[in-house]
């Protein structure tokens, strides 16, 4: 299908059998009690089918015959050993997207451009798996050894030109496999002028590798043809509430170990001449801090909002006070919270199949 006339699919209502889901009029608290397996979702009958077809058209335009299979799961990922793409359940229906927005503060892949960026990235993982590219010496020389432990968090270098920029958050810097997937996505995008845009960047070497490697394997049968589904929604007996409790706790756990040290570095343990509680300042700054840091770090507003809210409680428990000029303290807060959220940027990305 032509990508230029794809339109805004996500703003269109679901068609066919997808319109009549029994749960779509439930209130949030009721919907959270529904199990994944009872949602009755189908990628083929959802608007997502149009996006998957669009991805396939982009691969065809690049001469790539391999087509990663896709299914609905609880989050974005491409599993090691399975050359396919798991797409989050909430993108299959407008009601689930609204719930995701309420629970997480944003919808990852919630617009046309963002969704296609994610699909291209995950397609890179699937291509890597299908042709076992990571096992090849040239891959390791360009991207590094994939045996490098996958980090729970990473601190990016925003000024580095050794990596392409695709999903945001300098995600290519998190691991060699993510570096390849991000590079593949930049290469695959229709109309991409990567040769010109990255002409003076060391990252150009990676793009040239992708260009040469994919062309070498484009018409060959995949070496890995596993078409199974990993953790599909249809088999998941958890409720949506169970899912969101786990995801929300994941965000909190990444920040807590560094939080106390950060607060003690910014605030004082003893009151000054004009004492102001640190918790009071944080409470007043919560809306502006959440918005500024989320935009600057390229992460979810929910993630930052939870960090700031928990910092209010910790500052109160630690008995901290504002020391010095409040404006300067505010600037320091913004910078320090930005660095902390940068360590919370790791997306799930990969799952191991045993």
VENBEL-V395467 format. One record per residue. N is the residue number from 1. SS is DSSP state (H for helix, E for strand, - for the rest). D_LAST is the distance of its C-alpha to the last C-alpha in Angstrom with 1 decimal. Layout:
# VENBEL-V395467
((N & SS & D_LAST) (N & SS & D_LAST))
This chain:
# VENBEL-V395467
((1 & - & 36.6) (2 & - & 38.7) (3 & - & 37.1) (4 & - & 40.5) (5 & - & 41.5) (6 & - & 38.2) (7 & - & 39.9) (8 & - & 38.5) (9 & H & 36.2) (10 & H & 35.0) (11 & H & 38.6) (12 & - & 39.0) (13 & - & 38.6) (14 & - & 35.9) (15 & - & 37.4) (16 & H & 37.5) (17 & H & 35.7) (18 & H & 33.9) (19 & H & 37.2) (20 & H & 37.5) (21 & - & 34.6) (22 & - & 36.0) (23 & - & 34.6) (24 & - & 35.9) (25 & - & 39.1) (26 & - & 37.7) (27 & - & 38.4) (28 & H & 35.7) (29 & H & 35.7) (30 & H & 35.4) (31 & H & 32.7) (32 & - & 30.5) (33 & - & 30.6) (34 & - & 29.1) (35 & E & 25.6) (36 & H & 23.3) (37 & H & 23.2) (38 & H & 27.0) (39 & - & 27.6) (40 & - & 27.5) (41 & - & 26.5) (42 & - & 26.2) (43 & - & 25.6) (44 & - & 27.8) (45 & - & 30.7) (46 & - & 30.4) (47 & - & 32.0) (48 & H & 28.6) (49 & H & 29.0) (50 & H & 31.8) (51 & H & 29.7) (52 & H & 27.0) (53 & H & 29.8) (54 & H & 31.3) (55 & H & 28.2) (56 & H & 28.2) (57 & H & 31.9) (58 & H & 31.4) (59 & H & 28.9) (60 & H & 31.5) (61 & H & 34.3) (62 & - & 32.5) (63 & - & 32.2) (64 & - & 28.4) (65 & - & 27.6) (66 & - & 23.8) (67 & - & 23.2) (68 & - & 20.0) (69 & E & 19.5) (70 & E & 19.8) (71 & E & 19.3) (72 & E & 20.2) (73 & E & 18.1) (74 & - & 19.2) (75 & - & 19.2) (76 & - & 19.0) (77 & E & 15.7) (78 & E & 14.1) (79 & E & 10.3) (80 & E & 9.1) (81 & - & 8.8) (82 & - & 11.0) (83 & - & 14.6) (84 & E & 15.9) (85 & E & 17.4) (86 & E & 17.2) (87 & E & 20.8) (88 & E & 22.0) (89 & H & 23.7) (90 & H & 26.9) (91 & H & 27.8) (92 & H & 28.2) (93 & - & 31.4) (94 & H & 34.3) (95 & H & 34.3) (96 & H & 30.7) (97 & H & 31.5) (98 & H & 34.5) (99 & H & 32.4) (100 & H & 29.9) (101 & H & 33.1) (102 & H & 34.4) (103 & H & 31.4) (104 & H & 30.2) (105 & - & 33.5) (106 & - & 32.2) (107 & - & 30.2) (108 & - & 27.7) (109 & - & 28.4) (110 & - & 31.5) (111 & - & 33.8) (112 & H & 33.9) (113 & H & 33.6) (114 & H & 30.9) (115 & H & 28.7) (116 & H & 29.1) (117 & H & 28.4) (118 & H & 25.0) (119 & H & 24.3) (120 & H & 25.3) (121 & H & 23.1) (122 & H & 19.9) (123 & H & 21.2) (124 & H & 21.2) (125 & H & 17.5) (126 & H & 17.0) (127 & H & 19.6) (128 & H & 18.0) (129 & H & 14.7) (130 & H & 16.9) (131 & H & 19.1) (132 & - & 16.9) (133 & H & 19.7) (134 & H & 18.2) (135 & H & 18.2) (136 & - & 22.0) (137 & H & 24.6) (138 & H & 26.5) (139 & H & 23.7) (140 & H & 23.3) (141 & H & 27.1) (142 & H & 27.5) (143 & H & 24.7) (144 & - & 23.6) (145 & - & 20.6) (146 & - & 17.3) (147 & - & 16.3) (148 & - & 18.6) (149 & - & 17.0) (150 & - & 16.6) (151 & - & 19.6) (152 & - & 20.2) (153 & - & 23.5) (154 & - & 25.6) (155 & - & 29.3) (156 & - & 30.3) (157 & - & 33.4) (158 & - & 35.2) (159 & - & 37.6) (160 & - & 35.3) (161 & - & 35.7) (162 & - & 32.8) (163 & - & 30.6) (164 & - & 31.2) (165 & - & 31.7) (166 & - & 30.1) (167 & - & 28.4) (168 & - & 30.5) (169 & - & 29.8) (170 & - & 29.5) (171 & H & 25.8) (172 & H & 25.5) (173 & H & 26.2) (174 & H & 23.1) (175 & - & 20.7) (176 & H & 21.0) (177 & H & 18.5) (178 & H & 20.6) (179 & H & 23.7) (180 & H & 22.8) (181 & H & 22.0) (182 & H & 25.3) (183 & H & 27.2) (184 & H & 26.0) (185 & H & 27.1) (186 & H & 30.5) (187 & H & 30.9) (188 & H & 30.1) (189 & - & 32.4) (190 & - & 35.5) (191 & - & 38.6) (192 & - & 36.8) (193 & - & 39.2) (194 & H & 36.7) (195 & H & 38.9) (196 & H & 41.8) (197 & H & 40.0) (198 & - & 38.1) (199 & - & 40.8) (200 & - & 41.5) (201 & - & 38.0) (202 & - & 35.8) (203 & - & 33.0) (204 & H & 34.9) (205 & H & 33.4) (206 & H & 29.9) (207 & H & 31.2) (208 & H & 33.0) (209 & H & 29.8) (210 & H & 28.0) (211 & H & 31.2) (212 & H & 31.3) (213 & H & 27.7) (214 & H & 27.2) (215 & H & 30.6) (216 & H & 29.6) (217 & H & 26.5) (218 & - & 28.0) (219 & - & 29.1) (220 & - & 26.6) (221 & - & 23.9) (222 & - & 20.4) (223 & - & 18.4) (224 & - & 15.1) (225 & - & 16.1) (226 & - & 13.1) (227 & - & 15.1) (228 & - & 12.9) (229 & - & 13.5) (230 & - & 11.1) (231 & - & 12.9) (232 & - & 16.2) (233 & H & 19.5) (234 & H & 20.5) (235 & H & 18.0) (236 & - & 18.5) (237 & - & 21.0) (238 & - & 21.7) (239 & E & 25.1) (240 & H & 25.8) (241 & H & 27.4) (242 & H & 24.3) (243 & H & 22.5) (244 & H & 25.4) (245 & H & 25.9) (246 & H & 22.4) (247 & H & 23.0) (248 & H & 26.5) (249 & H & 25.6) (250 & H & 23.1) (251 & H & 26.2) (252 & H & 28.4) (253 & H & 26.2) (254 & H & 26.0) (255 & H & 29.8) (256 & H & 31.1) (257 & H & 30.8) (258 & H & 33.0) (259 & H & 35.3) (260 & H & 37.8) (261 & H & 38.4) (262 & H & 39.0) (263 & H & 41.5) (264 & H & 43.4) (265 & H & 43.7) (266 & H & 45.3) (267 & - & 47.4) (268 & E & 49.9) (269 & - & 49.9) (270 & - & 53.7) (271 & - & 55.7) (272 & - & 58.0) (273 & - & 61.5) (274 & - & 60.2) (275 & - & 57.2) (276 & - & 54.5) (277 & E & 51.3) (278 & H & 48.1) (279 & H & 46.5) (280 & H & 49.5) (281 & H & 49.0) (282 & H & 45.2) (283 & H & 46.0) (284 & H & 48.5) (285 & H & 46.3) (286 & H & 43.2) (287 & H & 43.6) (288 & H & 44.7) (289 & H & 42.1) (290 & H & 39.2) (291 & H & 40.4) (292 & H & 41.2) (293 & H & 38.1) (294 & H & 35.8) (295 & H & 37.6) (296 & H & 37.8) (297 & H & 34.2) (298 & - & 32.8) (299 & - & 30.8) (300 & - & 31.2) (301 & H & 34.5) (302 & H & 32.7) (303 & H & 30.9) (304 & H & 34.2) (305 & H & 36.2) (306 & H & 34.0) (307 & H & 34.4) (308 & H & 38.2) (309 & H & 38.6) (310 & H & 36.8) (311 & H & 38.9) (312 & H & 42.0) (313 & H & 41.1) (314 & H & 40.3) (315 & H & 43.5) (316 & H & 45.5) (317 & H & 44.0) (318 & H & 44.6) (319 & - & 48.1) (320 & - & 48.0) (321 & E & 50.8) (322 & - & 51.4) (323 & - & 53.1) (324 & - & 55.0) (325 & - & 55.3) (326 & H & 53.1) (327 & H & 52.7) (328 & H & 51.4) (329 & H & 49.1) (330 & H & 47.7) (331 & H & 47.0) (332 & H & 45.3) (333 & H & 43.2) (334 & H & 42.1) (335 & H & 41.2) (336 & H & 39.3) (337 & H & 37.4) (338 & H & 36.5) (339 & H & 35.0) (340 & H & 33.1) (341 & H & 31.6) (342 & H & 30.6) (343 & - & 28.2) (344 & - & 26.6) (345 & - & 25.8) (346 & - & 22.1) (347 & - & 20.6) (348 & - & 17.0) (349 & E & 16.5) (350 & E & 12.9) (351 & E & 9.6) (352 & E & 6.3) (353 & - & 3.8) (354 & - & 0.0))
